[in-house]
Amino acid sequence: MTLACTSLNAGATGRPWLVFLHGLLGSAQDWQPLQASLEGWPCLFIDLPGHGRSAQLTAAGFADVSQLLTDTLHQQGISSYWLIGYSLGGRISLYHACQGDRSGLQGVLVEGAHPGLTCQAERAQRRHHDQQWSKRFLQLPWKQALASWYRQPVFSGLTDEQRQQLILLRENNNPHTVAAMITATSLSVQPDLRGQLHQLLLPLIWLCGSHDTKFIHLAQNSGFELRTIANAGHNAHRENPAEFVRQALAFITSPVLKDVAHDLS
């Protein structure tokens, strides 16, 4: 099985592919605002299991999603690529870089993504949190569930108009497949990847909206390379797409190479 995907500038040569993974409730279409600024770069926009045109696909966990990603890249003939992932897509990117098939992977950019919880108490709390959201998705009227989702603290920077736009954009999702995905890829079952990430030789960076203080502090406290996107919150690529692409391509064309000896000292 492979994931549904859309390519852009597939005929461009001499550059690695940019492979984009969206967040929970999203789809490959979420990256559309970036496309005008990506001329000359071959891009692949993937629909994750339970979402978009991959809504019929299920995954038992991170390993399954990582394998589906590998199979999709092989099917598309992609042998050199960067991963660019937002939120859930960022966590999947980090997992794939650490525990998946890294052949051809040139580097990773994550936006508003968590490297993993460090203690069992945090895991238990997050498991309860995600189980509650899974129940809400299945039991509440779908539009009401979405309205509650976008009232979470991480989305506090959204205006009422932006919140309503997102609710309208997400209404076509299937609550059953989204609920299954939030359970299968809960942060509570994601490994703490910090140690492996610091030992990776691959370039790695966190891109965070300047108002996304939670994930700015998380990246800083975890010792990861960080660049901020001005005038944006948690979903920086939607709120300031031109600056997001500028920062992403600046890193990809001149990556900060990791000093593993320094990281482990």
LOSE-758641 format. One line per field, with one value per residue (C-alpha): residue number from 1; residue in three letters; y negated, z negated, x negated. Coordinates in Angstrom, 2 decimals. Each point is the difference from the previous one (the first is absolute). Example, Ala and Ser with C-alpha at 12.3 -4.5 7.8 and 13.67 -1.06 7.14 Angstrom:
# LOSE-758641
seq: (1; 2) $
type: (ALA; SER) $
yy: (4.50; -3.44) $
zz: (-7.80; 0.66) $
xx: (-12.30; -1.37) $
//
This chain:
# LOSE-758641
seq: (1; 2; 3; 4; 5; 6; 7; 8; 9; 10; 11; 12; 13; 14; 15; 16; 17; 18; 19; 20; 21; 22; 23; 24; 25; 26; 27; 28; 29; 30; 31; 32; 33; 34; 35; 36; 37; 38; 39; 40; 41; 42; 43; 44; 45; 46; 47; 48; 49; 50; 51; 52; 53; 54; 55; 56; 57; 58; 59; 60; 61; 62; 63; 64; 65; 66; 67; 68; 69; 70; 71; 72; 73; 74; 75; 76; 77; 78; 79; 80; 81; 82; 83; 84; 85; 86; 87; 88; 89; 90; 91; 92; 93; 94; 95; 96; 97; 98; 99; 100; 101; 102; 103; 104; 105; 106; 107; 108; 109; 110; 111; 112; 113; 114; 115; 116; 117; 118; 119; 120; 121; 122; 123; 124; 125; 126; 127; 128; 129; 130; 131; 132; 133; 134; 135; 136; 137; 138; 139; 140; 141; 142; 143; 144; 145; 146; 147; 148; 149; 150; 151; 152; 153; 154; 155; 156; 157; 158; 159; 160; 161; 162; 163; 164; 165; 166; 167; 168; 169; 170; 171; 172; 173; 174; 175; 176; 177; 178; 179; 180; 181; 182; 183; 184; 185; 186; 187; 188; 189; 190; 191; 192; 193; 194; 195; 196; 197; 198; 199; 200; 201; 202; 203; 204; 205; 206; 207; 208; 209; 210; 211; 212; 213; 214; 215; 216; 217; 218; 219; 220; 221; 222; 223; 224; 225; 226; 227; 228; 229; 230; 231; 232; 233; 234; 235; 236; 237; 238; 239; 240; 241; 242; 243; 244; 245; 246; 247; 248; 249; 250; 251; 252; 253; 254; 255; 256; 257; 258; 259; 260; 261; 262; 263; 264; 265) $
type: (MET; THR; LEU; ALA; CYS; THR; SER; LEU; ASN; ALA; GLY; ALA; THR; GLY; ARG; PRO; TRP; LEU; VAL; PHE; LEU; HIS; GLY; LEU; LEU; GLY; SER; ALA; GLN; ASP; TRP; GLN; PRO; LEU; GLN; ALA; SER; LEU; GLU; GLY; TRP; PRO; CYS; LEU; PHE; ILE; ASP; LEU; PRO; GLY; HIS; GLY; ARG; SER; ALA; GLN; LEU; THR; ALA; ALA; GLY; PHE; ALA; ASP; VAL; SER; GLN; LEU; LEU; THR; ASP; THR; LEU; HIS; GLN; GLN; GLY; ILE; SER; SER; TYR; TRP; LEU; ILE; GLY; TYR; SER; LEU; GLY; GLY; ARG; ILE; SER; LEU; TYR; HIS; ALA; CYS; GLN; GLY; ASP; ARG; SER; GLY; LEU; GLN; GLY; VAL; LEU; VAL; GLU; GLY; ALA; HIS; PRO; GLY; LEU; THR; CYS; GLN; ALA; GLU; ARG; ALA; GLN; ARG; ARG; HIS; HIS; ASP; GLN; GLN; TRP; SER; LYS; ARG; PHE; LEU; GLN; LEU; PRO; TRP; LYS; GLN; ALA; LEU; ALA; SER; TRP; TYR; ARG; GLN; PRO; VAL; PHE; SER; GLY; LEU; THR; ASP; GLU; GLN; ARG; GLN; GLN; LEU; ILE; LEU; LEU; ARG; GLU; ASN; ASN; ASN; PRO; HIS; THR; VAL; ALA; ALA; MET; ILE; THR; ALA; THR; SER; LEU; SER; VAL; GLN; PRO; ASP; LEU; ARG; GLY; GLN; LEU; HIS; GLN; LEU; LEU; LEU; PRO; LEU; ILE; TRP; LEU; CYS; GLY; SER; HIS; ASP; THR; LYS; PHE; ILE; HIS; LEU; ALA; GLN; ASN; SER; GLY; PHE; GLU; LEU; ARG; THR; ILE; ALA; ASN; ALA; GLY; HIS; ASN; ALA; HIS; ARG; GLU; ASN; PRO; ALA; GLU; PHE; VAL; ARG; GLN; ALA; LEU; ALA; PHE; ILE; THR; SER; PRO; VAL; LEU; LYS; ASP; VAL; ALA; HIS; ASP; LEU; SER) $
yy: (0.00; -3.57; -3.40; -2.35; -2.91; -2.94; -1.05; -3.45; -0.89; 3.70; -0.78; -2.19; 1.58; -0.51; -0.56; 2.40; 0.43; -1.87; 2.39; -1.66; 1.68; -1.82; -0.07; 1.70; -0.87; -1.31; 1.26; -0.51; -3.08; -1.78; -0.85; -1.69; -3.56; 0.86; 1.30; -3.29; -0.49; 3.50; -0.35; 2.07; 2.41; 3.45; 0.40; 2.84; -0.79; 3.10; 0.87; 1.85; 3.05; -0.90; -3.36; -1.42; 2.56; 2.46; -0.02; 3.69; 1.00; 0.90; 0.24; 1.86; -2.49; -2.00; 2.97; 0.64; -3.63; -0.09; 3.14; -1.46; -3.10; 2.11; 2.01; -3.20; -1.56; 3.19; 0.09; -3.61; 0.73; -2.50; 0.78; -3.37; -2.08; -2.28; 0.52; -3.05; 0.82; -2.00; 1.10; 3.69; 0.01; -1.39; 2.76; 2.61; -1.65; 0.20; 3.64; 0.86; -1.71; 1.99; 3.39; 0.24; 0.55; -3.01; 0.87; -3.15; -2.27; -3.24; -1.85; -0.82; -3.19; 0.18; -2.62; 0.05; 3.65; 1.81; 2.20; 2.26; 0.10; 0.78; 1.62; 2.48; -2.53; -2.25; 2.97; 1.02; -3.56; -0.24; 3.42; -1.18; -3.29; 1.72; 2.64; -2.80; -1.73; 3.26; 0.41; -3.59; 0.47; 3.06; -1.22; -3.74; -1.56; -0.32; -3.79; -0.36; 2.34; -2.05; -3.24; 1.49; 1.25; -3.46; -1.47; 1.83; -2.20; 0.81; -1.77; -2.99; -2.36; 0.63; -2.70; 1.01; -0.38; 2.23; 2.57; 0.09; 0.36; 3.04; 1.58; -0.39; 1.40; 3.09; 0.80; 2.55; 2.21; 3.34; -0.11; 3.78; 0.09; -3.10; 1.53; 3.17; -2.00; -2.11; 3.24; 1.79; -2.93; -1.48; -1.80; 2.47; 2.87; -1.95; 0.80; -2.81; -0.67; -2.68; 2.23; 1.46; -3.40; -1.49; 2.85; -0.30; -1.30; -1.41; -3.74; -0.59; -3.18; -1.16; -2.71; -1.70; -2.91; -2.93; 0.22; 3.76; -0.33; 3.61; 1.50; -2.71; 0.83; 3.74; -0.25; -2.29; 2.14; 3.12; -1.59; 0.06; -2.48; -2.48; -2.71; -2.03; -1.09; -3.59; -0.84; 3.61; 2.44; 3.80; 0.41; -2.28; 1.34; -1.02; -3.35; -1.21; 2.32; -2.25; -0.35; 3.70; 0.94; -2.60; 1.39; 3.62; -0.42; -2.07; 2.95; 2.63; -1.82; -0.82; 2.57; -0.22; 3.17; 1.74; 0.43; 3.33; -0.05; -3.35; 1.20; 2.99; -1.90) $
zz: (0.00; 0.60; -1.05; 2.29; 1.06; 2.36; 1.74; 1.08; 2.34; 0.47; 3.04; -1.97; -0.16; -2.00; -3.31; -2.62; -0.40; -2.75; -1.61; -2.06; -2.80; -1.39; -3.52; -1.58; 1.81; 2.98; 3.49; 2.82; 0.99; -3.17; 1.70; 3.01; -1.22; 0.24; 3.54; 1.84; -1.88; 0.71; 3.73; 1.07; -2.93; 0.51; -2.75; -1.26; -2.16; -1.85; -1.49; -3.27; -0.97; -0.92; 1.79; 3.42; 2.79; -2.45; -2.25; 0.67; -1.26; -3.62; -1.97; -3.23; -1.08; 0.96; 1.51; 2.37; 1.12; 0.48; 2.16; 2.07; 0.52; 1.13; 2.40; 1.42; 0.63; 1.73; 2.15; 1.03; 0.85; -2.58; -1.11; -1.47; -2.14; -2.99; -2.39; -0.98; -2.59; -1.97; -3.47; 0.42; 3.35; -1.80; -2.62; 2.76; 1.75; -3.19; -0.53; 3.62; -0.29; -3.14; 0.46; 3.62; 3.31; 0.26; 3.44; 2.08; -2.86; 0.12; -2.98; -2.04; -0.69; -2.58; -0.84; -3.43; -0.66; -3.24; -0.25; -2.61; -3.65; -2.62; -2.87; -0.60; -1.83; 3.07; 2.21; -2.15; 0.04; 3.77; 0.51; -1.94; 1.94; 3.41; -1.05; -1.03; 3.36; 1.83; -1.89; 0.73; 3.71; -0.01; -2.34; 0.57; 3.10; 2.29; 0.33; -3.78; -0.50; 2.44; -1.74; -3.30; 1.60; 1.24; -3.46; -1.45; -1.47; 2.86; 2.36; -2.28; 2.54; 2.54; 0.57; 0.07; 3.78; 0.37; -2.29; 2.06; 3.21; -1.43; -1.16; 3.49; 1.52; -2.26; 0.18; 2.78; -2.19; -1.21; -3.83; -0.21; 1.99; -1.77; -3.40; 1.00; 1.10; -3.17; -2.02; 2.20; 0.08; -3.43; -1.54; -2.88; 2.21; 1.84; -1.21; -1.57; 3.00; -1.46; -0.45; 3.49; 1.56; -1.58; 1.41; 3.54; 2.53; 2.04; -0.07; -2.27; -0.86; -1.79; 1.74; -2.41; 0.31; -2.07; -2.15; -0.55; -3.36; -1.07; 2.89; 0.06; -3.63; 0.71; 2.84; -2.03; -3.14; 2.06; 1.61; 3.61; 2.78; 0.16; 2.36; -0.57; 2.55; -0.62; -0.62; -0.29; -2.63; -0.12; 3.69; 1.40; 3.57; 0.24; -1.74; 1.70; 2.95; 1.82; -3.07; -0.78; 3.47; -0.17; -3.31; 1.09; 3.28; -1.68; -2.32; 2.73; 2.28; -2.86; -2.72; -3.44; -0.22; -3.33; -2.27; -1.64; -2.13; -1.44; -0.49; -2.01; -2.14) $
xx: (0.00; -1.04; 1.29; 1.87; -2.18; -0.29; -3.20; -1.13; -2.88; -0.73; -2.15; -2.41; -3.43; -3.16; 1.77; 1.32; 3.75; 1.82; 2.49; 2.75; 1.99; 3.06; 1.42; 3.00; 3.25; -1.97; -0.82; -2.46; 2.01; -1.12; -3.30; 1.62; -0.83; -3.73; 0.00; -0.50; -3.28; -1.33; -0.67; -2.97; 0.27; 1.55; 2.62; 2.18; 3.03; 1.21; 3.40; -0.63; 2.11; 3.57; -0.24; 0.73; -0.27; -1.63; 3.10; 0.61; -3.47; -0.63; -3.24; -0.72; -2.65; -3.06; -1.85; 2.91; 0.15; -3.77; 0.14; 2.86; -2.13; -2.96; 2.18; 1.52; -3.41; -1.19; 3.13; -0.61; -3.63; -1.28; -3.55; -1.09; 2.31; 0.60; 2.91; 2.06; 2.66; 2.54; 1.21; 0.98; -1.84; -3.04; 0.10; 0.27; -2.98; -2.08; 0.93; -0.83; -3.39; -0.83; 1.62; 1.16; -1.76; -2.34; -1.40; 0.11; 1.04; -2.03; 1.45; 3.08; 1.95; 2.79; 2.59; 1.65; -0.91; -0.85; -3.13; 1.64; 1.00; -2.62; 1.91; 2.81; 2.18; -0.04; 0.80; 2.96; 1.32; -0.36; 1.61; 3.05; 0.02; -0.04; 2.54; 2.37; -0.43; 0.58; 3.29; 1.01; -0.65; 2.27; 2.75; 0.44; 1.50; -3.02; 0.07; 0.28; -2.97; -2.08; 0.96; -1.20; -3.24; -0.94; 0.68; -3.00; -2.77; -2.41; 2.44; 0.60; -1.58; 2.75; 2.60; 3.65; -0.05; -3.07; 1.57; 3.19; -2.02; -1.78; 3.26; 1.47; -3.19; 0.08; 3.72; -0.50; -2.20; 1.37; 0.11; -0.46; -3.25; -1.36; 0.82; -1.86; -3.04; -0.15; -0.06; -2.54; -2.43; 0.62; -2.95; 0.45; -1.24; -2.70; -3.52; -2.02; -2.22; -2.30; -3.03; 0.24; 0.67; -3.12; -2.08; 1.38; -2.49; 2.88; 0.78; 3.00; 1.88; 3.14; 2.02; 2.42; 2.37; -1.26; 3.16; -0.25; -1.76; 0.65; -1.94; -2.65; -0.82; 0.18; -2.53; -2.29; 0.14; -0.70; -3.06; 1.25; -0.73; 2.89; 1.19; 3.16; 2.60; 1.11; 3.67; 1.12; 1.22; 0.03; 0.94; -2.69; 0.12; 3.65; -0.32; -3.19; -0.70; -2.50; -2.23; 0.34; -1.26; -2.80; -1.27; 0.42; -1.88; -2.72; -0.67; 0.25; -2.44; -2.42; 0.70; -1.54; -2.07; 0.20; -2.99; 0.81; -3.13; 1.13; 3.58; -1.17; -2.51) $
//
